[in-house]
Amino acid sequence: MTVLPDDGLSLAAEFPDATHEQWQRLVEGVLRKSGKDVSGEAAEDALSTKLEDGLTTRPLYTAPEAADETGFPGFAPFIRGGSPAGGAAAGWDVRQRYVGNDPVRVNEAVLTDLENGVTSLWLSVGEGSGGLPADALPRALDGVYLDLAPVALDAGSEYADAARALLRLYADRQVAPEAARASLGADPLGHEARTGEVLDPADAVGLAREAAAHWPGIRALTVDALPYHEAGGSAAEELGLSLATGVAYLRALTEAGSGTEGDTAPGAGGLGLHAALGQLEFRYAATADQFLTIAKFRAARRLWARIAEACGAPEAGAQRQHAVTSPVMMTRRDPWVNMLRTTVACMAAGVGGADSVTVLPFDHEIGLPDAFARRIARNTSTILLEESHLARVIDPAGGSYYVERLTDELAHAAWEFFQTIEKAGGLAAALRSGLVADRLAATWAERSKKLARRREPITGVSEFPLLSEKPLDREPAPAGPTGGLPRVRRDEAYEALRARSDAHLAATGNRPRIFLAALGPAAAHTARATFAANLFQAGGVTPVHDPVSVDPATAAAAYAASGADGMAVLCSSDPLYEEQAEAVAAALRSAGATTVFLAGKPGTSAGAVDEYVFAGCDAVAVLSSVLDRMGVSL
């Protein structure tokens, strides 16, 4: 056994520190081996990944590139958390969502969840939200200790009636005002974004004044950024629009008069700034991009602290945050994978410092979740809190050069978009002029290109789909509000293709088929055969790979036996394509193939085949064309 010297020196002390330039030289050498002759910054750029909002993920981050001083938890600019203790005392608030208009069923779900780890309730209320009638709240919350379980309301245009019903319930059950914890969910601008309906903010202001005067633990207004996320917005756009919303609400809460800074009493004047800041809760989406989500919640606190500082109350700028796992990332095919997505998103939101986290059930996009789905959703937070101990460290991502840099860059991008909204006259004007819709549509169009080309893969949908999987059967969920910004889903283009395949299966008993003509031994064709199989299955087309390998003499018989619908794809190495592609393609056509694809670089065996499929091709366009030519329609 080697005994280390007891002189306080580490083994690393014997080696000189490597410089950034030395690292770049090593990168250059590796890139040259792959055929890229670049040097210096260009070598580093070759290993970088471009994100939305003009952000770039670099391959290496060092201390000189870290952001400026981030402060301490609980102090401005609140990057490291809104309170000094963070979530170390009890972890984040586990908030479950409930939809449906049957108060008895909602009550059963609420009581079960509260007994098994949920710590607050998010209730959909009102006909327009597909939720409970406001007067059904007492029944839905029967048996709930309202002084222990906070309630968040989501009532759309009916927020005033829902809020009054909840406040009456607190009074009827003699809940002490200082013990009540709730978010009344008033969000006129968020409702306008979702529906196009313009609401008078007067009721929201009135609720805020009442809450500030009599209910110290209740926040009246919610700044919900989900409508913008669900319309295809980027992280910076989501943050920028939330800032614009929050600023609009601060103006509405304070402009009615000249209340003093700490004033909370209702009257002719508006709320004081401190009281107005205390009436807002912010809601953001958490995605499976863990580092971007962590940075987003940290950047959101920094940005709102800057708003509070500009208004003259920097010490009151701690943002109250509610995270919701992204509906955009949820898939309808292979929904079990959603459990993994929501786990990563929940982890990222918690690490990023969110105060409350809602994990949407894995079957959220299929219909009303069943008891098993709700159980998995609530236990996701429980495992991360109780078994992984994520909340026992305050701002665990803090100090990471990458996270700090990403937080800083995201905050600057969001601030720039916020200024664009303000220059346009504020959020209300930007919504009504179409500025917001056009900006989000452009962002989603660019992202859709990545999805179509599988540059942003969707496991179980665009990558490794399982055509034999039986769909889940769920009771339809109530229809959500419509009329404003669209709601997009990452899987929507592939879902449309799969729906065509389903219709063909129902009508004929079989899915459309394509023949995989693999040439040569497995070592030569396996990679491209696997690629082609995944690609065509993403559109609901069954690849037939039997026999394992064909040649010019056997290809015609194999194709005829496959039952393929006029399509075949050659899969092999480039040298074997040169030797056999032309003869095999001719044999396939003689057996009835009307289109012969080649899995490989366009131009390979030119003239022998009709089309090419390759990494980065527009999979949606290819698959749509294939189904069209096969006569597959809804």
C-alpha positions in Angstrom: 0.0 0.0 0.0 1.3 3.4 -0.9 1.6 5.9 1.9 1.0 9.5 0.9 3.3 12.1 2.3 1.9 13.9 5.3 3.0 17.4 4.1 -0.4 18.8 3.1 0.3 18.5 -0.6 -2.1 16.8 -3.0 -1.1 14.5 -5.8 -2.2 17.1 -8.2 0.5 19.5 -6.9 3.1 17.5 -8.9 1.4 18.5 -12.2 1.3 22.0 -13.8 -2.1 23.5 -14.4 -3.4 23.0 -17.9 -4.4 26.1 -19.9 -7.4 26.7 -22.0 -5.2 26.9 -25.0 -3.7 23.5 -24.3 -7.1 22.0 -24.1 -8.0 23.6 -27.4 -4.9 22.0 -29.0 -6.1 18.6 -27.9 -9.6 19.2 -29.3 -8.1 20.2 -32.6 -6.2 16.9 -32.8 -9.3 14.9 -32.2 -11.3 16.9 -34.8 -8.6 16.4 -37.4 -9.0 12.7 -37.0 -12.7 13.1 -37.9 -11.9 15.2 -41.0 -12.4 18.7 -39.5 -9.4 20.9 -39.9 -10.2 23.7 -37.5 -8.3 25.5 -34.8 -8.6 27.8 -31.8 -12.2 29.1 -31.2 -13.4 27.4 -34.3 -12.5 24.0 -32.8 -14.4 24.8 -29.6 -17.4 26.0 -31.7 -17.4 22.7 -33.5 -18.3 21.0 -30.2 -20.9 23.6 -29.1 -24.6 23.2 -29.3 -26.9 26.0 -30.3 -30.1 26.4 -28.2 -33.1 28.6 -28.7 -32.9 32.3 -27.9 -29.5 32.6 -29.4 -27.9 30.7 -26.5 -25.0 28.2 -27.0 -23.9 25.4 -24.8 -20.1 25.3 -24.9 -18.0 22.1 -24.4 -16.0 23.7 -21.5 -16.7 26.3 -18.9 -14.1 27.8 -16.6 -14.1 30.2 -13.6 -13.3 33.3 -15.7 -16.5 32.7 -17.7 -18.7 32.4 -14.7 -21.4 35.0 -14.1 -21.1 37.9 -11.7 -21.7 37.6 -8.0 -25.0 35.7 -7.4 -25.5 36.7 -3.8 -26.9 34.6 -1.0 -30.1 32.6 -0.6 -32.9 34.8 0.6 -31.3 38.1 -0.4 -31.4 40.1 -3.6 -31.0 39.3 -6.4 -32.5 36.0 -5.1 -30.8 33.9 -7.8 -29.9 31.3 -5.1 -33.4 31.2 -3.6 -36.2 33.2 -2.3 -35.6 32.4 1.4 -32.4 31.9 3.4 -33.2 28.2 4.2 -34.4 27.4 0.7 -36.4 24.1 0.8 -34.1 22.5 3.3 -36.7 22.5 6.1 -39.5 20.6 4.4 -38.6 20.5 0.6 -40.8 22.0 -2.1 -44.6 22.0 -1.8 -46.0 19.0 -3.7 -49.0 20.4 -5.5 -51.4 18.1 -7.3 -53.8 19.2 -10.0 -57.5 18.3 -10.1 -59.9 18.7 -13.1 -63.5 17.6 -13.6 -66.9 18.8 -12.5 -67.9 16.1 -10.0 -67.1 17.3 -6.5 -67.5 13.8 -5.0 -64.8 12.3 -7.3 -62.5 15.3 -6.8 -62.9 15.0 -3.0 -62.0 11.3 -3.1 -58.8 12.1 -5.1 -57.9 15.0 -2.9 -58.2 13.0 0.3 -56.2 10.1 -1.1 -53.5 12.4 -2.3 -53.2 14.3 0.9 -52.9 11.1 2.9 -50.1 10.0 0.6 -47.7 12.9 0.2 -49.4 15.8 -1.5 -49.1 19.0 0.4 -51.3 21.5 -1.6 -54.2 21.3 -4.0 -54.6 22.9 -7.5 -58.2 23.0 -8.4 -59.8 23.7 -11.7 -63.0 25.7 -11.1 -65.6 27.0 -13.5 -67.4 25.8 -16.6 -64.9 27.5 -18.9 -62.0 25.7 -17.3 -63.8 22.3 -17.3 -63.7 22.3 -13.5 -65.9 22.4 -10.5 -68.8 24.9 -10.0 -67.7 27.5 -7.5 -70.5 26.5 -5.1 -69.2 22.9 -5.1 -65.9 23.8 -3.4 -67.2 23.0 0.1 -68.1 19.4 -1.0 -64.9 19.0 -3.0 -62.9 20.1 0.1 -64.9 18.1 2.6 -62.6 16.6 5.2 -59.6 18.8 4.2 -57.8 20.7 7.0 -57.7 24.1 5.2 -55.3 25.5 7.7 -52.8 22.8 6.7 -53.3 22.3 3.0 -52.9 25.3 0.8 -55.3 25.7 -2.1 -54.6 27.1 -5.6 -57.4 28.0 -7.9 -57.5 28.0 -11.7 -60.8 29.5 -12.7 -60.2 31.5 -15.9 -62.9 34.2 -16.3 -64.7 33.0 -13.2 -61.8 33.7 -10.9 -63.8 36.2 -8.8 -66.6 33.9 -8.0 -64.2 31.0 -7.2 -62.1 33.2 -5.0 -65.2 34.5 -3.1 -66.4 30.9 -2.6 -63.0 29.9 -1.2 -62.8 32.9 1.2 -66.3 32.1 2.4 -65.3 28.5 3.0 -62.4 29.7 5.1 -64.7 31.9 7.1 -67.4 29.2 7.5 -64.8 26.7 8.8 -63.3 29.3 11.1 -59.9 29.1 9.6 -57.8 31.9 11.2 -56.8 34.5 8.6 -53.1 34.1 9.4 -53.4 30.3 8.9 -55.0 30.4 5.5 -52.6 29.7 2.6 -54.0 30.0 -0.9 -53.5 31.3 -4.4 -56.7 32.7 -5.8 -55.5 32.5 -9.4 -56.7 35.8 -10.8 -54.9 36.2 -14.1 -56.8 38.4 -16.6 -53.9 38.6 -19.0 -53.2 34.9 -18.9 -56.9 34.3 -19.6 -56.8 36.7 -22.6 -53.7 34.8 -23.9 -55.6 31.5 -23.7 -59.0 32.6 -25.0 -58.7 36.1 -26.6 -61.3 37.3 -24.1 -60.5 40.7 -22.5 -61.3 40.9 -18.8 -61.5 43.9 -16.6 -58.8 43.7 -14.0 -60.8 45.5 -11.4 -62.0 42.3 -9.7 -58.4 41.1 -9.5 -57.3 44.3 -7.9 -60.2 44.2 -5.5 -59.3 40.6 -4.5 -55.7 41.6 -4.0 -56.6 44.5 -1.7 -58.9 42.3 0.3 -56.2 39.6 0.6 -53.6 42.1 1.6 -55.8 43.6 4.3 -57.3 40.5 5.9 -55.5 37.3 4.6 -51.7 37.6 5.0 -51.1 34.1 3.6 -53.1 34.5 0.5 -52.0 35.7 -2.9 -54.7 37.0 -5.3 -52.9 37.1 -8.6 -51.1 34.4 -10.6 -48.7 35.2 -13.4 -49.2 32.1 -15.5 -46.5 31.7 -18.2 -47.9 28.3 -19.3 -50.1 29.8 -22.1 -46.9 31.0 -23.8 -44.9 27.8 -23.2 -47.8 25.8 -24.6 -48.0 28.1 -27.6 -44.4 27.1 -28.5 -42.5 29.8 -26.7 -38.9 29.4 -25.7 -37.6 29.7 -22.2 -36.5 33.4 -22.7 -39.9 34.2 -24.2 -41.7 32.6 -21.4 -39.7 34.6 -18.9 -40.0 37.8 -20.8 -43.8 37.5 -21.0 -44.1 36.7 -17.4 -42.1 39.8 -16.5 -44.5 41.9 -18.7 -47.5 40.3 -17.0 -46.1 40.9 -13.5 -45.3 44.5 -14.3 -48.8 45.1 -15.7 -50.3 43.7 -12.5 -48.0 45.9 -10.4 -49.2 48.9 -12.2 -52.8 48.0 -11.8 -52.4 47.3 -8.1 -50.5 50.5 -7.3 -51.8 53.1 -9.7 -55.2 53.6 -8.1 -53.6 55.9 -5.6 -50.5 56.7 -3.7 -50.5 54.2 -0.9 -47.3 54.2 1.1 -44.6 51.6 0.5 -45.8 49.2 3.2 -49.5 50.1 3.2 -51.8 47.1 2.9 -55.1 48.7 3.9 -57.8 49.0 1.2 -59.3 52.3 0.5 -59.3 55.0 -2.2 -55.6 54.5 -2.7 -53.9 51.5 -4.4 -51.7 49.0 -2.6 -48.3 49.9 -1.5 -45.4 48.4 -3.5 -44.4 45.9 -0.9 -48.0 44.7 -0.5 -48.5 44.6 -4.3 -45.3 42.5 -4.8 -46.7 40.1 -2.1 -49.8 39.4 -4.1 -48.2 37.7 -7.1 -47.3 34.1 -7.6 -45.5 33.0 -10.8 -46.1 29.8 -12.7 -43.6 28.3 -15.1 -43.1 25.1 -17.1 -40.4 22.6 -16.2 -39.1 20.5 -19.0 -36.9 17.4 -19.4 -34.0 19.7 -20.4 -32.7 19.7 -16.9 -30.0 22.4 -17.0 -32.2 24.9 -19.0 -35.0 24.4 -16.5 -32.7 24.9 -13.5 -31.3 28.1 -15.2 -34.9 29.3 -16.0 -36.1 29.3 -12.4 -32.9 30.9 -11.2 -33.0 33.5 -14.0 -36.7 34.2 -13.2 -35.9 35.2 -9.6 -33.0 37.4 -10.8 -35.2 39.2 -13.3 -38.1 39.8 -10.9 -35.6 41.1 -8.3 -34.4 43.6 -10.9 -38.0 44.7 -11.5 -38.5 45.2 -7.7 -35.2 47.1 -7.5 -36.2 49.4 -10.3 -39.5 50.0 -8.5 -37.7 50.9 -5.3 -38.2 47.8 -3.2 -35.3 45.4 -3.8 -35.7 43.6 -0.5 -39.3 42.6 -1.5 -38.4 41.1 -4.8 -38.4 37.4 -3.9 -40.5 35.6 -6.5 -42.9 32.9 -5.4 -42.7 30.2 -8.0 -45.0 27.3 -9.0 -43.5 24.8 -11.4 -45.6 22.5 -13.7 -44.1 19.7 -15.7 -44.4 20.7 -19.3 -47.6 19.6 -21.2 -45.8 20.2 -24.4 -43.3 17.4 -23.8 -45.9 14.8 -22.9 -46.7 12.2 -25.5 -49.8 10.2 -26.3 -47.8 7.2 -27.8 -45.7 5.2 -25.3 -47.0 7.4 -22.5 -45.0 5.4 -19.9 -41.9 7.4 -21.0 -43.7 10.5 -19.7 -42.8 9.2 -16.2 -39.2 9.6 -17.0 -39.7 13.0 -18.5 -41.6 14.3 -15.5 -39.1 12.9 -13.1 -36.3 14.9 -14.8 -38.4 18.0 -15.0 -39.5 17.7 -11.3 -35.9 17.3 -10.3 -34.8 20.3 -12.3 -37.6 22.5 -10.9 -36.7 21.5 -7.3 -33.0 22.0 -7.9 -33.8 25.4 -9.5 -35.5 26.5 -6.4 -39.3 26.3 -7.3 -41.5 26.7 -4.2 -44.3 24.4 -5.4 -44.0 21.6 -8.0 -46.9 20.0 -9.9 -46.0 16.7 -11.7 -48.6 16.1 -14.3 -49.7 12.4 -14.5 -48.1 10.4 -17.3 -51.5 9.9 -19.0 -52.3 13.7 -18.9 -52.6 14.0 -22.7 -54.8 11.0 -23.1 -57.6 11.9 -20.7 -58.5 12.0 -17.0 -55.7 10.4 -15.0 -56.5 7.2 -13.1 -55.5 6.5 -9.5 -52.3 4.8 -10.6 -51.2 7.8 -12.6 -51.9 10.2 -9.8 -50.0 8.0 -7.4 -46.9 7.9 -9.6 -47.1 11.7 -10.0 -47.1 12.4 -6.3 -44.5 9.8 -5.5 -42.1 11.4 -8.0 -41.7 14.3 -5.7 -41.6 12.1 -2.6 -38.8 10.0 -4.0 -36.7 13.0 -5.0 -37.3 14.6 -1.6 -37.2 11.7 0.8 -34.9 9.2 -0.9 -32.7 11.4 -3.1 -32.6 14.3 -0.5 -32.6 16.9 -3.2 -34.0 19.6 -1.0 -31.4 19.2 1.8 -28.9 21.4 -0.1 -29.7 25.0 -0.8 -29.2 25.9 -4.5 -27.3 22.7 -5.3 -26.6 23.8 -8.9 -25.1 27.1 -7.6 -21.4 27.5 -8.4 -21.5 25.4 -11.5 -19.8 27.5 -14.1 -22.2 26.1 -16.8 -25.4 26.7 -14.8 -24.3 30.2 -13.7 -23.4 31.2 -17.2 -26.6 29.7 -18.7 -28.6 31.6 -16.0 -26.9 34.8 -16.9 -27.3 34.4 -20.6 -31.0 33.4 -20.3 -31.7 36.3 -18.1 -30.3 38.7 -20.6 -32.2 37.2 -23.5 -35.5 37.3 -21.5 -34.9 40.9 -20.5 -34.4 41.9 -24.1 -37.7 40.4 -25.1 -39.4 42.0 -22.0 -38.1 45.3 -23.3 -39.6 44.6 -26.7 -43.0 44.0 -25.1 -42.8 47.2 -23.1 -41.8 49.2 -26.1 -44.9 47.8 -27.9 -47.1 49.3 -25.1 -47.1 46.4 -22.6 -48.4 42.9 -22.7 -52.1 43.7 -23.4 -51.2 45.7 -26.4 -48.7 43.1 -27.6 -51.3 40.3 -27.3 -53.9 42.3 -29.2 -51.6 43.5 -32.0 -50.4 39.9 -32.7 -46.8 40.6 -31.7 -46.8 37.8 -29.1 -48.6 35.3 -31.4 -46.2 36.0 -34.3 -43.1 35.7 -32.2 -44.1 32.4 -30.6 -45.3 31.0 -33.9 -41.9 31.8 -35.4 -40.1 30.1 -32.5 -42.3 27.0 -32.8 -41.8 26.8 -36.6 -38.0 26.6 -36.0 -38.4 24.0 -33.3 -40.8 22.0 -35.5 -38.1 21.7 -38.1 -35.8 20.1 -35.5 -38.6 17.8 -34.4 -39.3 16.8 -38.0 -35.7 16.1 -38.7 -35.3 14.3 -35.4 -32.6 16.7 -34.3 -34.8 16.9 -31.2 -35.7 13.2 -30.7 -38.9 12.1 -28.9 -38.3 8.7 -27.4 -41.1 6.3 -28.1 -42.5 8.5 -30.9 -39.9 9.7 -33.4 -37.2 7.3 -31.9 -37.8 3.7 -31.0 -41.6 3.6 -31.4 -43.4 0.4 -30.5 -46.1 -0.2 -33.1 -47.5 -3.2 -31.2 -48.3 -1.3 -28.1 -51.9 -1.1 -27.1 -53.2 2.4 -26.5 -54.4 3.4 -23.0 -58.1 3.9 -22.5 -59.0 6.9 -20.4 -62.1 8.9 -19.7 -62.0 12.1 -21.8 -60.8 15.1 -19.9 -63.0 18.3 -20.0 -62.1 20.5 -22.9 -59.9 23.4 -22.0 -60.3 27.1 -23.0 -59.7 28.0 -26.6 -59.8 31.0 -28.9 -56.4 32.6 -28.0 -52.9 31.4 -28.5 -52.6 27.8 -29.9 -51.6 24.8 -27.9 -48.8 22.8 -29.4 -47.3 19.4 -28.6 -43.9 18.0 -29.6 -45.5 14.8 -30.9 -48.3 16.4 -32.9 -46.8 15.8 -36.4 -45.9 12.2 -35.6 -49.3 11.7 -33.9 -51.0 12.7 -37.2 -49.0 10.1 -39.1 -49.7 7.4 -36.5 -53.4 8.2 -36.6 -53.4 7.5 -40.4 -51.6 4.1 -39.7 -54.2 3.3 -37.0 -57.0 4.0 -39.5 -55.4 1.7 -42.0 -55.0 -1.0 -39.4 -58.7 -0.8 -38.4 -59.8 -0.9 -42.0 -57.5 -3.7 -43.3 -56.2 -5.6 -40.3 -52.6 -4.6 -41.1 -50.4 -1.6 -40.8 -48.8 -0.3 -44.0 -45.5 -2.2 -44.6 -42.1 -1.4 -46.2 -39.5 -4.0 -47.0 -36.0 -3.7 -45.6 -33.6 -5.1 -48.2 -30.4 -5.6 -46.2 -27.3 -6.3 -48.2 -24.3 -8.3 -47.0 -23.5 -9.5 -43.4 -25.0 -8.0 -40.2 -21.8 -6.0 -39.6 -22.4 -4.2 -42.9 -26.2 -3.5 -42.7 -27.2 -3.5 -39.0 -26.7 0.2 -38.3 -28.6 1.5 -41.3 -31.3 -1.2 -41.1 -31.9 -0.1 -37.4 -32.0 3.5 -38.5 -34.5 2.8 -41.3 -36.7 0.7 -39.1 -36.9 3.4 -36.5 -37.6 6.1 -39.1 -40.5 4.3 -40.8 -42.1 3.0 -37.6 -42.3 6.7 -36.4 -44.9 7.1 -39.1 -46.7 3.9 -38.3 -45.1 1.9 -41.2 -44.1 -1.7 -40.2 -40.6 -2.6 -41.5 -40.3 -6.2 -42.8 -36.8 -7.4 -42.3 -37.1 -11.0 -43.4 -34.9 -12.6 -44.6 -32.0 -10.9 -42.7 -30.0 -10.4 -45.9 -30.8 -10.4 -49.6 -28.9 -10.2 -52.8 -29.8 -9.7 -56.5 -30.9 -13.4 -56.8 -33.2 -13.4 -53.7 -34.5 -9.9 -53.4 -37.5 -10.3 -55.7 -38.9 -13.3 -53.9 -38.2 -11.8 -50.5 -40.1 -8.6 -51.5 -43.1 -10.5 -52.9 -43.4 -12.5 -49.6 -43.1 -9.4 -47.4 -46.5 -8.0 -48.2 -44.9 -4.5 -48.6 -47.1 -1.8 -50.0 -45.0 -0.8 -53.0 -42.0 0.4 -51.0 -38.5 -1.0 -50.2 -35.3 0.5 -48.6 -31.8 -0.7 -49.2 -29.7 -0.9 -46.1 -25.9 -1.7 -46.1 -22.5 -0.2 -46.3 -21.3 2.2 -49.1 -19.0 -0.4 -50.7 -21.8 -3.0 -50.9 -24.1 -0.3 -52.3 -21.6 0.1 -55.1 -21.5 -3.6 -55.8 -25.2 -4.6 -55.4 -27.6 -1.6 -55.2 -28.4 -1.3 -58.9 -29.1 -5.1 -59.3 -31.1 -5.4 -56.1 -33.1 -2.3 -56.9 -34.0 -3.7 -60.3 -35.0 -7.0 -58.8 -37.3 -5.2 -56.3 -39.0 -3.2 -59.0 -39.5 -6.4 -61.0 -41.4 -7.8 -58.0 -43.7 -4.7 -57.8 -41.8 -2.1 -55.7 -42.7 1.3 -57.1 -40.3 3.3 -54.9 -36.9 2.1 -53.7 -35.2 4.1 -51.0 -31.5 3.9 -49.9 -30.5 4.5 -46.3 -27.4 6.6 -46.7 -25.9 9.8 -48.1 -27.8 11.3 -51.0 -26.1 10.6 -54.3 -24.9 7.2 -53.3 -25.6 4.8 -56.1 -27.2 7.6 -58.1 -29.7 6.4 -60.7 -30.1 3.0 -59.1 -32.6 4.2 -56.4 -35.5 6.7 -56.2 -35.0 8.5 -52.9 -32.8 8.6 -49.8 -33.3 8.5 -46.1 -30.5 9.7 -43.8 -29.8 11.2 -40.5 -31.2 14.7 -40.5 -33.7 14.2 -43.3 -37.2 15.6 -42.9 -38.7 12.5 -41.4 -42.2 14.0 -41.3 -42.2 14.9 -44.9 -40.7 11.5 -46.0 -43.3 9.6 -43.9 -46.2 11.7 -45.0 -45.2 11.2 -48.7 -44.8 7.4 -48.1 -48.3 7.1 -46.6 -49.8 9.2 -49.4 -48.3 6.9 -52.0 -49.5 3.8 -50.1 -53.0 5.2 -50.1 -53.1 5.5 -46.3 -55.5 8.2 -45.1 -57.8 8.9 -42.1 
